[in-house]
């Protein structure tokens, strides 16, 4: 199954939104700097 660049970008944006949603929830519970570090790494992928 081939995925075009546009489809992959859309998928990444969707995935990033999911991750951000989960991380926000975790951040409320934990408030750990590791979450921010992971989020920054994800931002860099784009």
Secondary structure, DSSP 8 states (H G I E B T S, - for coil): ----HHHHHHHHHHHHHHHHHHHHHHHHHH--HHHHHHHHHHHHH-
